[in-house]
Amino acid sequence: MIKKLLLAGILTCTAPAIWAQGCSVCTKMAGELGEKSAKGLNAGIIYLACIPLAIMGTIGVIWWRYNKQ
């Protein structure tokens, strides 16, 4: 089960559709920046999004396992 969740997480974070800005402000800002800066902005957005999602996912799996017993 853990292996499946880990694989799903890795595939989700490496999907090409993930590497786009989520809001219109970020999209407009990235359009005004150069290529290198826009890639850095995208990486920052992904980094800031993955950490809370990983924490919530871990808590969810622990809670699910605890309630399963």
Buried (B, 14 or more C-beta within 10 A) or exposed (E): EEEEEEEEBEEEBEEEEBEEBEEEEBEEBBEEEEEEEBEEBBEEBBEEEBEEEEEEBEEEEEEEEEEEE
